[in-house]
Amino acid sequence: MSVAEQSIAGAEARGRGFMASSVGRKVLMAVTGVLLFGFVTVHMLGNLTSYMGATAMNHYAEFLHTMIHGMGIWVFRAVLLSAVGLHIWAAVTLTLDNRAARPLGYRNQHTQASTWASRTMRWSGFILAAFIVYHLLHLTTGTVHPNFDHANPYANFVNGFKVPAAAGFYIVAQLCLGLHMWHGVWSFTQSLGLAHPRYDGLRRNFATGLTVLVVGVNISYPIAVLTGFIH
């Protein structure tokens, strides 16, 4: 069965509900995107404690694992993983439906109305999905960590980024996150009805500012460890 036939069959199986429509799945992508953006921002702010030393970061990690009598972190993780799964599902099914509607593609592809970020969303999304799995195995479970200590998150943070390959993958993933964030913020503000020449400059600056802030701070962590600033 071809990709187009599989997508058509999948669309028929989904029925005629709101989530079966392209609009419904775009709304789902927007909502889950906002949740993921919020998580990335909070995660970035929390990791700033690494610049304050081992005591501050370990106390922050202890707070996360003990809030709501230890249940808070699991609720947080469940919501996060659900958002990731739904975001990926919406993106994949929309892509397959678009291919099914245009199986032969265009003879000449015109990209004036799109951005480089939007045209690389699939690749950056694939890299981010792989990174999420690796990041969980690296700094959450310690499965692929060279010297994991459940009682010392700060040491795990530092020792993990001392490995150049791990730090490099983290930096590449953050750049992909930047593409995703920029396009996501741009699309979300468009959905709010701000797609107008009068506001486009503000939208672009807003998306760029948020992206540079989050990605820039996140990239600073492995660089700070590799250069010995955080040790």
PyRosetta script that sets phi, psi and omega in degrees:
from pyrosetta import init, pose_from_sequence

init()
pose = pose_from_sequence("MSVAEQSIAGAEARGRGFMASSVGRKVLMAVTGVLLFGFVTVHMLGNLTSYMGATAMNHYAEFLHTMIHGMGIWVFRAVLLSAVGLHIWAAVTLTLDNRAARPLGYRNQHTQASTWASRTMRWSGFILAAFIVYHLLHLTTGTVHPNFDHANPYANFVNGFKVPAAAGFYIVAQLCLGLHMWHGVWSFTQSLGLAHPRYDGLRRNFATGLTVLVVGVNISYPIAVLTGFIH")
pose.set_psi(1, 132.8)
pose.set_omega(1, -178.7)
pose.set_phi(2, -73.3)
pose.set_psi(2, 166.5)
pose.set_omega(2, 177.5)
pose.set_phi(3, -59.1)
pose.set_psi(3, -41.4)
pose.set_omega(3, -179.2)
pose.set_phi(4, -63.1)
pose.set_psi(4, -44.1)
pose.set_omega(4, -179.8)
pose.set_phi(5, -66.1)
pose.set_psi(5, -39.2)
pose.set_omega(5, 177.4)
pose.set_phi(6, -62.7)
pose.set_psi(6, -40.8)
pose.set_omega(6, -179.1)
pose.set_phi(7, -67.4)
pose.set_psi(7, -41.2)
pose.set_omega(7, 178.6)
pose.set_phi(8, -63.4)
pose.set_psi(8, -44.1)
pose.set_omega(8, 178.4)
pose.set_phi(9, -62.3)
pose.set_psi(9, -40.1)
pose.set_omega(9, 178.8)
pose.set_phi(10, -65.2)
pose.set_psi(10, -40.0)
pose.set_omega(10, 178.8)
pose.set_phi(11, -64.3)
pose.set_psi(11, -40.2)
pose.set_omega(11, 178.9)
pose.set_phi(12, -66.1)
pose.set_psi(12, -38.4)
pose.set_omega(12, 180.0)
pose.set_phi(13, -67.1)
pose.set_psi(13, -30.7)
pose.set_omega(13, -179.8)
pose.set_phi(14, -71.5)
pose.set_psi(14, -19.7)
pose.set_omega(14, 178.1)
pose.set_phi(15, 82.4)
pose.set_psi(15, -153.7)
pose.set_omega(15, -174.0)
pose.set_phi(16, -117.7)
pose.set_psi(16, 19.5)
pose.set_omega(16, 178.9)
pose.set_phi(17, -71.5)
pose.set_psi(17, 176.4)
pose.set_omega(17, -177.5)
pose.set_phi(18, -60.8)
pose.set_psi(18, -41.2)
pose.set_omega(18, -179.3)
pose.set_phi(19, -72.2)
pose.set_psi(19, -15.1)
pose.set_omega(19, 177.3)
pose.set_phi(20, -79.2)
pose.set_psi(20, -20.2)
pose.set_omega(20, -179.1)
pose.set_phi(21, -83.3)
pose.set_psi(21, 154.3)
pose.set_omega(21, 178.2)
pose.set_phi(22, -64.4)
pose.set_psi(22, -35.2)
pose.set_omega(22, 178.9)
pose.set_phi(23, -63.8)
pose.set_psi(23, -44.7)
pose.set_omega(23, -179.8)
pose.set_phi(24, -61.0)
pose.set_psi(24, -42.2)
pose.set_omega(24, -179.3)
pose.set_phi(25, -73.1)
pose.set_psi(25, -30.0)
pose.set_omega(25, 174.8)
pose.set_phi(26, -68.6)
pose.set_psi(26, -37.8)
pose.set_omega(26, 175.4)
pose.set_phi(27, -63.6)
pose.set_psi(27, -42.6)
pose.set_omega(27, 177.8)
pose.set_phi(28, -60.6)
pose.set_psi(28, -42.4)
pose.set_omega(28, 177.8)
pose.set_phi(29, -61.9)
pose.set_psi(29, -40.0)
pose.set_omega(29, -179.6)
pose.set_phi(30, -66.0)
pose.set_psi(30, -45.8)
pose.set_omega(30, -177.9)
pose.set_phi(31, -65.1)
pose.set_psi(31, -48.0)
pose.set_omega(31, 179.4)
pose.set_phi(32, -66.9)
pose.set_psi(32, -32.3)
pose.set_omega(32, 177.1)
pose.set_phi(33, -63.4)
pose.set_psi(33, -40.5)
pose.set_omega(33, 177.7)
pose.set_phi(34, -64.2)
pose.set_psi(34, -42.3)
pose.set_omega(34, 178.0)
pose.set_phi(35, -61.3)
pose.set_psi(35, -43.5)
pose.set_omega(35, -179.1)
pose.set_phi(36, -68.8)
pose.set_psi(36, -36.6)
pose.set_omega(36, 176.7)
pose.set_phi(37, -63.3)
pose.set_psi(37, -40.6)
pose.set_omega(37, 177.8)
pose.set_phi(38, -63.2)
pose.set_psi(38, -41.6)
pose.set_omega(38, 178.7)
pose.set_phi(39, -63.5)
pose.set_psi(39, -46.4)
pose.set_omega(39, -179.0)
pose.set_phi(40, -59.2)
pose.set_psi(40, -40.0)
pose.set_omega(40, -179.3)
pose.set_phi(41, -67.4)
pose.set_psi(41, -46.0)
pose.set_omega(41, 179.2)
pose.set_phi(42, -64.3)
pose.set_psi(42, -41.0)
pose.set_omega(42, 179.2)
pose.set_phi(43, -61.6)
pose.set_psi(43, -41.3)
pose.set_omega(43, 178.2)
pose.set_phi(44, -62.6)
pose.set_psi(44, -45.6)
pose.set_omega(44, -179.2)
pose.set_phi(45, -64.8)
pose.set_psi(45, -39.6)
pose.set_omega(45, 179.2)
pose.set_phi(46, -63.7)
pose.set_psi(46, -38.8)
pose.set_omega(46, -179.1)
pose.set_phi(47, -71.2)
pose.set_psi(47, -12.2)
pose.set_omega(47, 175.3)
pose.set_phi(48, -62.1)
pose.set_psi(48, -20.0)
pose.set_omega(48, 177.9)
pose.set_phi(49, -64.2)
pose.set_psi(49, -17.4)
pose.set_omega(49, 178.5)
pose.set_phi(50, -63.7)
pose.set_psi(50, -28.3)
pose.set_omega(50, 178.0)
pose.set_phi(51, -75.5)
pose.set_psi(51, -12.7)
pose.set_omega(51, -179.8)
pose.set_phi(52, -94.6)
pose.set_psi(52, -6.9)
pose.set_omega(52, 177.4)
pose.set_phi(53, 109.5)
pose.set_psi(53, 176.0)
pose.set_omega(53, -174.3)
pose.set_phi(54, -62.9)
pose.set_psi(54, -41.9)
pose.set_omega(54, -176.4)
pose.set_phi(55, -61.8)
pose.set_psi(55, -46.4)
pose.set_omega(55, -178.4)
pose.set_phi(56, -63.9)
pose.set_psi(56, -45.3)
pose.set_omega(56, -177.2)
pose.set_phi(57, -69.7)
pose.set_psi(57, -39.3)
pose.set_omega(57, 179.2)
pose.set_phi(58, -67.8)
pose.set_psi(58, -35.2)
pose.set_omega(58, 175.8)
pose.set_phi(59, -67.0)
pose.set_psi(59, -38.4)
pose.set_omega(59, 177.5)
pose.set_phi(60, -63.4)
pose.set_psi(60, -44.5)
pose.set_omega(60, 178.7)
pose.set_phi(61, -63.0)
pose.set_psi(61, -38.7)
pose.set_omega(61, 178.8)
pose.set_phi(62, -64.8)
pose.set_psi(62, -39.6)
pose.set_omega(62, 177.7)
pose.set_phi(63, -61.0)
pose.set_psi(63, -43.6)
pose.set_omega(63, -179.6)
pose.set_phi(64, -61.3)
pose.set_psi(64, -39.2)
pose.set_omega(64, -175.3)
pose.set_phi(65, -83.6)
pose.set_psi(65, -11.2)
pose.set_omega(65, -179.1)
pose.set_phi(66, -112.8)
pose.set_psi(66, -8.8)
pose.set_omega(66, -177.9)
pose.set_phi(67, -64.3)
pose.set_psi(67, 142.6)
pose.set_omega(67, -175.9)
pose.set_phi(68, 52.9)
pose.set_psi(68, 46.1)
pose.set_omega(68, 176.7)
pose.set_phi(69, 56.3)
pose.set_psi(69, 36.3)
pose.set_omega(69, 176.8)
pose.set_phi(70, 88.1)
pose.set_psi(70, -9.1)
pose.set_omega(70, -178.4)
pose.set_phi(71, -84.1)
pose.set_psi(71, -24.4)
pose.set_omega(71, -174.5)
pose.set_phi(72, -58.3)
pose.set_psi(72, -44.3)
pose.set_omega(72, -177.0)
pose.set_phi(73, -65.1)
pose.set_psi(73, -33.9)
pose.set_omega(73, 179.9)
pose.set_phi(74, -74.3)
pose.set_psi(74, -38.0)
pose.set_omega(74, 174.8)
pose.set_phi(75, -63.1)
pose.set_psi(75, -43.9)
pose.set_omega(75, 179.3)
pose.set_phi(76, -59.7)
pose.set_psi(76, -45.8)
pose.set_omega(76, -179.7)
pose.set_phi(77, -65.8)
pose.set_psi(77, -39.6)
pose.set_omega(77, -179.6)
pose.set_phi(78, -63.5)
pose.set_psi(78, -44.5)
pose.set_omega(78, 178.7)
pose.set_phi(79, -64.1)
pose.set_psi(79, -42.5)
pose.set_omega(79, -178.8)
pose.set_phi(80, -63.2)
pose.set_psi(80, -49.3)
pose.set_omega(80, -178.5)
pose.set_phi(81, -66.1)
pose.set_psi(81, -35.1)
pose.set_omega(81, 176.2)
pose.set_phi(82, -64.3)
pose.set_psi(82, -42.0)
pose.set_omega(82, 178.9)
pose.set_phi(83, -63.5)
pose.set_psi(83, -41.9)
pose.set_omega(83, 178.6)
pose.set_phi(84, -62.2)
pose.set_psi(84, -47.5)
pose.set_omega(84, -178.8)
pose.set_phi(85, -61.5)
pose.set_psi(85, -45.5)
pose.set_omega(85, -179.8)
pose.set_phi(86, -67.3)
pose.set_psi(86, -36.9)
pose.set_omega(86, 178.8)
pose.set_phi(87, -63.1)
pose.set_psi(87, -44.8)
pose.set_omega(87, 179.8)
pose.set_phi(88, -66.8)
pose.set_psi(88, -42.4)
pose.set_omega(88, 179.7)
pose.set_phi(89, -59.6)
pose.set_psi(89, -46.0)
pose.set_omega(89, -179.7)
pose.set_phi(90, -63.0)
pose.set_psi(90, -42.5)
pose.set_omega(90, -178.5)
pose.set_phi(91, -64.8)
pose.set_psi(91, -44.3)
pose.set_omega(91, -177.7)
pose.set_phi(92, -67.1)
pose.set_psi(92, -45.3)
pose.set_omega(92, -177.5)
pose.set_phi(93, -68.5)
pose.set_psi(93, -35.9)
pose.set_omega(93, 176.4)
pose.set_phi(94, -65.7)
pose.set_psi(94, -39.6)
pose.set_omega(94, 178.9)
pose.set_phi(95, -64.3)
pose.set_psi(95, -44.9)
pose.set_omega(95, 179.7)
pose.set_phi(96, -64.6)
pose.set_psi(96, -39.6)
pose.set_omega(96, 178.1)
pose.set_phi(97, -65.4)
pose.set_psi(97, -38.8)
pose.set_omega(97, 178.0)
pose.set_phi(98, -64.9)
pose.set_psi(98, -38.8)
pose.set_omega(98, 178.1)
pose.set_phi(99, -67.0)
pose.set_psi(99, -38.0)
pose.set_omega(99, 179.8)
pose.set_phi(100, -66.4)
pose.set_psi(100, -36.0)
pose.set_omega(100, 179.7)
pose.set_phi(101, -73.9)
pose.set_psi(101, -22.5)
pose.set_omega(101, -179.3)
pose.set_phi(102, -138.3)
pose.set_psi(102, 65.7)
pose.set_omega(102, -172.8)
pose.set_phi(103, -63.2)
pose.set_psi(103, -28.0)
pose.set_omega(103, -177.3)
pose.set_phi(104, -94.0)
pose.set_psi(104, -11.2)
pose.set_omega(104, -179.9)
pose.set_phi(105, 71.9)
pose.set_psi(105, -174.6)
pose.set_omega(105, 179.3)
pose.set_phi(106, -95.3)
pose.set_psi(106, 147.2)
pose.set_omega(106, 175.9)
pose.set_phi(107, -65.3)
pose.set_psi(107, -44.6)
pose.set_omega(107, 176.3)
pose.set_phi(108, -125.5)
pose.set_psi(108, 120.1)
pose.set_omega(108, -177.7)
pose.set_phi(109, -89.7)
pose.set_psi(109, 123.5)
pose.set_omega(109, 179.2)
pose.set_phi(110, -105.2)
pose.set_psi(110, 127.8)
pose.set_omega(110, -174.1)
pose.set_phi(111, -119.8)
pose.set_psi(111, 20.8)
pose.set_omega(111, -177.5)
pose.set_phi(112, -60.8)
pose.set_psi(112, -35.2)
pose.set_omega(112, -175.2)
pose.set_phi(113, -87.4)
pose.set_psi(113, -6.1)
pose.set_omega(113, 179.7)
pose.set_phi(114, -106.4)
pose.set_psi(114, 172.4)
pose.set_omega(114, 179.5)
pose.set_phi(115, -117.8)
pose.set_psi(115, 163.5)
pose.set_omega(115, 177.7)
pose.set_phi(116, -61.1)
pose.set_psi(116, -35.9)
pose.set_omega(116, 179.0)
pose.set_phi(117, -62.4)
pose.set_psi(117, -44.7)
pose.set_omega(117, -178.7)
pose.set_phi(118, -68.2)
pose.set_psi(118, -32.6)
pose.set_omega(118, -178.3)
pose.set_phi(119, -76.7)
pose.set_psi(119, -13.6)
pose.set_omega(119, 179.6)
pose.set_phi(120, -112.9)
pose.set_psi(120, 14.5)
pose.set_omega(120, -177.1)
pose.set_phi(121, -60.7)
pose.set_psi(121, -37.1)
pose.set_omega(121, -178.1)
pose.set_phi(122, -66.3)
pose.set_psi(122, -45.6)
pose.set_omega(122, -178.5)
pose.set_phi(123, -68.3)
pose.set_psi(123, -44.6)
pose.set_omega(123, 179.5)
pose.set_phi(124, -65.6)
pose.set_psi(124, -34.6)
pose.set_omega(124, 177.5)
pose.set_phi(125, -65.9)
pose.set_psi(125, -39.9)
pose.set_omega(125, 178.5)
pose.set_phi(126, -64.1)
pose.set_psi(126, -44.1)
pose.set_omega(126, 179.2)
pose.set_phi(127, -64.2)
pose.set_psi(127, -41.2)
pose.set_omega(127, 179.1)
pose.set_phi(128, -63.9)
pose.set_psi(128, -40.1)
pose.set_omega(128, 178.4)
pose.set_phi(129, -61.5)
pose.set_psi(129, -43.6)
pose.set_omega(129, 178.2)
pose.set_phi(130, -64.8)
pose.set_psi(130, -38.4)
pose.set_omega(130, -179.5)
pose.set_phi(131, -66.5)
pose.set_psi(131, -39.5)
pose.set_omega(131, -179.8)
pose.set_phi(132, -59.3)
pose.set_psi(132, -44.8)
pose.set_omega(132, 178.2)
pose.set_phi(133, -61.2)
pose.set_psi(133, -47.7)
pose.set_omega(133, -179.4)
pose.set_phi(134, -63.1)
pose.set_psi(134, -43.3)
pose.set_omega(134, -177.3)
pose.set_phi(135, -61.8)
pose.set_psi(135, -39.8)
pose.set_omega(135, 177.8)
pose.set_phi(136, -65.4)
pose.set_psi(136, -42.1)
pose.set_omega(136, 179.2)
pose.set_phi(137, -70.5)
pose.set_psi(137, -25.4)
pose.set_omega(137, -175.5)
pose.set_phi(138, -84.0)
pose.set_psi(138, -57.3)
pose.set_omega(138, -171.6)
pose.set_phi(139, -111.7)
pose.set_psi(139, -0.9)
pose.set_omega(139, 176.3)
pose.set_phi(140, -106.1)
pose.set_psi(140, -54.4)
pose.set_omega(140, 179.5)
pose.set_phi(141, -93.9)
pose.set_psi(141, -23.0)
pose.set_omega(141, -179.7)
pose.set_phi(142, 78.7)
pose.set_psi(142, 10.0)
pose.set_omega(142, -175.7)
pose.set_phi(143, -60.0)
pose.set_psi(143, -39.8)
pose.set_omega(143, -177.9)
pose.set_phi(144, -111.6)
pose.set_psi(144, 19.9)
pose.set_omega(144, 179.4)
pose.set_phi(145, -88.5)
pose.set_psi(145, 140.3)
pose.set_omega(145, -177.1)
pose.set_phi(146, -68.6)
pose.set_psi(146, -27.2)
pose.set_omega(146, -176.1)
pose.set_phi(147, -156.3)
pose.set_psi(147, 71.6)
pose.set_omega(147, -171.6)
pose.set_phi(148, -85.1)
pose.set_psi(148, 135.5)
pose.set_omega(148, 178.8)
pose.set_phi(149, -130.7)
pose.set_psi(149, 109.2)
pose.set_omega(149, -176.9)
pose.set_phi(150, -59.6)
pose.set_psi(150, -24.1)
pose.set_omega(150, -177.0)
pose.set_phi(151, -90.7)
pose.set_psi(151, -2.2)
pose.set_omega(151, -175.4)
pose.set_phi(152, -139.6)
pose.set_psi(152, 76.7)
pose.set_omega(152, -179.7)
pose.set_phi(153, -57.8)
pose.set_psi(153, -34.2)
pose.set_omega(153, -179.6)
pose.set_phi(154, -63.4)
pose.set_psi(154, -44.9)
pose.set_omega(154, 178.5)
pose.set_phi(155, -63.4)
pose.set_psi(155, -37.9)
pose.set_omega(155, 177.7)
pose.set_phi(156, -62.7)
pose.set_psi(156, -42.1)
pose.set_omega(156, 179.0)
pose.set_phi(157, -60.0)
pose.set_psi(157, -50.0)
pose.set_omega(157, -177.3)
pose.set_phi(158, -69.1)
pose.set_psi(158, -50.2)
pose.set_omega(158, -177.9)
pose.set_phi(159, -64.7)
pose.set_psi(159, -33.1)
pose.set_omega(159, 178.7)
pose.set_phi(160, -65.1)
pose.set_psi(160, -42.6)
pose.set_omega(160, -178.1)
pose.set_phi(161, -83.1)
pose.set_psi(161, -6.6)
pose.set_omega(161, 174.8)
pose.set_phi(162, -71.9)
pose.set_psi(162, -17.0)
pose.set_omega(162, 177.3)
pose.set_phi(163, -83.7)
pose.set_psi(163, 112.8)
pose.set_omega(163, -175.0)
pose.set_phi(164, -55.4)
pose.set_psi(164, -38.7)
pose.set_omega(164, -179.3)
pose.set_phi(165, -63.6)
pose.set_psi(165, -42.5)
pose.set_omega(165, 179.0)
pose.set_phi(166, -65.5)
pose.set_psi(166, -44.0)
pose.set_omega(166, 178.8)
pose.set_phi(167, -63.5)
pose.set_psi(167, -40.5)
pose.set_omega(167, -179.9)
pose.set_phi(168, -64.4)
pose.set_psi(168, -43.1)
pose.set_omega(168, 178.7)
pose.set_phi(169, -63.3)
pose.set_psi(169, -39.6)
pose.set_omega(169, 178.1)
pose.set_phi(170, -60.6)
pose.set_psi(170, -44.1)
pose.set_omega(170, -178.8)
pose.set_phi(171, -66.1)
pose.set_psi(171, -43.6)
pose.set_omega(171, 177.9)
pose.set_phi(172, -61.0)
pose.set_psi(172, -42.8)
pose.set_omega(172, 179.6)
pose.set_phi(173, -63.1)
pose.set_psi(173, -37.2)
pose.set_omega(173, 179.0)
pose.set_phi(174, -67.3)
pose.set_psi(174, -36.0)
pose.set_omega(174, 176.2)
pose.set_phi(175, -65.3)
pose.set_psi(175, -39.7)
pose.set_omega(175, 175.6)
pose.set_phi(176, -65.2)
pose.set_psi(176, -38.9)
pose.set_omega(176, 175.8)
pose.set_phi(177, -60.0)
pose.set_psi(177, -38.1)
pose.set_omega(177, 178.6)
pose.set_phi(178, -61.0)
pose.set_psi(178, -43.6)
pose.set_omega(178, 177.2)
pose.set_phi(179, -61.1)
pose.set_psi(179, -43.4)
pose.set_omega(179, -179.2)
pose.set_phi(180, -65.4)
pose.set_psi(180, -45.2)
pose.set_omega(180, -178.5)
pose.set_phi(181, -64.4)
pose.set_psi(181, -45.2)
pose.set_omega(181, -177.6)
pose.set_phi(182, -59.6)
pose.set_psi(182, -49.3)
pose.set_omega(182, -179.0)
pose.set_phi(183, -65.8)
pose.set_psi(183, -37.8)
pose.set_omega(183, -179.4)
pose.set_phi(184, -65.5)
pose.set_psi(184, -45.4)
pose.set_omega(184, 178.8)
pose.set_phi(185, -65.3)
pose.set_psi(185, -41.3)
pose.set_omega(185, 178.8)
pose.set_phi(186, -60.7)
pose.set_psi(186, -45.7)
pose.set_omega(186, -179.1)
pose.set_phi(187, -68.4)
pose.set_psi(187, -38.4)
pose.set_omega(187, -178.3)
pose.set_phi(188, -65.6)
pose.set_psi(188, -43.4)
pose.set_omega(188, 178.1)
pose.set_phi(189, -66.8)
pose.set_psi(189, -29.3)
pose.set_omega(189, 174.9)
pose.set_phi(190, -66.9)
pose.set_psi(190, -40.1)
pose.set_omega(190, 178.3)
pose.set_phi(191, -64.6)
pose.set_psi(191, -25.4)
pose.set_omega(191, 178.2)
pose.set_phi(192, -79.3)
pose.set_psi(192, 0.4)
pose.set_omega(192, 178.3)
pose.set_phi(193, 88.9)
pose.set_psi(193, 19.5)
pose.set_omega(193, -177.9)
pose.set_phi(194, -97.7)
pose.set_psi(194, 10.6)
pose.set_omega(194, 179.1)
pose.set_phi(195, -79.2)
pose.set_psi(195, 86.9)
pose.set_omega(195, -178.3)
pose.set_phi(196, -149.7)
pose.set_psi(196, 141.3)
pose.set_omega(196, 179.9)
pose.set_phi(197, -50.6)
pose.set_psi(197, -29.7)
pose.set_omega(197, -179.9)
pose.set_phi(198, -67.6)
pose.set_psi(198, -31.5)
pose.set_omega(198, -175.3)
pose.set_phi(199, -107.6)
pose.set_psi(199, -8.2)
pose.set_omega(199, -174.3)
pose.set_phi(200, -60.1)
pose.set_psi(200, -38.5)
pose.set_omega(200, 178.1)
pose.set_phi(201, -63.3)
pose.set_psi(201, -41.6)
pose.set_omega(201, 178.8)
pose.set_phi(202, -66.3)
pose.set_psi(202, -42.8)
pose.set_omega(202, 178.6)
pose.set_phi(203, -60.6)
pose.set_psi(203, -44.0)
pose.set_omega(203, -178.4)
pose.set_phi(204, -64.2)
pose.set_psi(204, -43.3)
pose.set_omega(204, 180.0)
pose.set_phi(205, -66.7)
pose.set_psi(205, -38.4)
pose.set_omega(205, 179.4)
pose.set_phi(206, -64.4)
pose.set_psi(206, -47.9)
pose.set_omega(206, 179.3)
pose.set_phi(207, -63.0)
pose.set_psi(207, -42.8)
pose.set_omega(207, -179.1)
pose.set_phi(208, -66.3)
pose.set_psi(208, -42.9)
pose.set_omega(208, -178.7)
pose.set_phi(209, -62.3)
pose.set_psi(209, -47.2)
pose.set_omega(209, 179.1)
pose.set_phi(210, -62.5)
pose.set_psi(210, -42.8)
pose.set_omega(210, -178.2)
pose.set_phi(211, -64.3)
pose.set_psi(211, -47.4)
pose.set_omega(211, -178.6)
pose.set_phi(212, -62.8)
pose.set_psi(212, -40.3)
pose.set_omega(212, -179.5)
pose.set_phi(213, -61.5)
pose.set_psi(213, -54.9)
pose.set_omega(213, -175.0)
pose.set_phi(214, -66.7)
pose.set_psi(214, -49.4)
pose.set_omega(214, -177.3)
pose.set_phi(215, -67.1)
pose.set_psi(215, -40.5)
pose.set_omega(215, -179.7)
pose.set_phi(216, -61.8)
pose.set_psi(216, -44.8)
pose.set_omega(216, 179.1)
pose.set_phi(217, -66.3)
pose.set_psi(217, -42.7)
pose.set_omega(217, -179.6)
pose.set_phi(218, -63.0)
pose.set_psi(218, -40.9)
pose.set_omega(218, 179.6)
pose.set_phi(219, -68.0)
pose.set_psi(219, -26.2)
pose.set_omega(219, -179.0)
pose.set_phi(220, -64.6)
pose.set_psi(220, -26.1)
pose.set_omega(220, -176.2)
pose.set_phi(221, -64.4)
pose.set_psi(221, -57.0)
pose.set_omega(221, 179.4)
pose.set_phi(222, -64.4)
pose.set_psi(222, -33.1)
pose.set_omega(222, 178.3)
pose.set_phi(223, -65.5)
pose.set_psi(223, -41.2)
pose.set_omega(223, 179.6)
pose.set_phi(224, -64.0)
pose.set_psi(224, -36.2)
pose.set_omega(224, 178.6)
pose.set_phi(225, -71.7)
pose.set_psi(225, -45.8)
pose.set_omega(225, -178.1)
pose.set_phi(226, -63.8)
pose.set_psi(226, -31.6)
pose.set_omega(226, -179.7)
pose.set_phi(227, -89.1)
pose.set_psi(227, -3.1)
pose.set_omega(227, 177.9)
pose.set_phi(228, 86.2)
pose.set_psi(228, 2.5)
pose.set_omega(228, 178.6)
pose.set_phi(229, -66.2)
pose.set_psi(229, -40.6)
pose.set_omega(229, 171.4)
pose.set_phi(230, -106.0)
pose.set_psi(230, 122.7)
pose.set_omega(230, -175.7)
pose.set_phi(231, -145.9)
pose.dump_pdb("model.pdb")
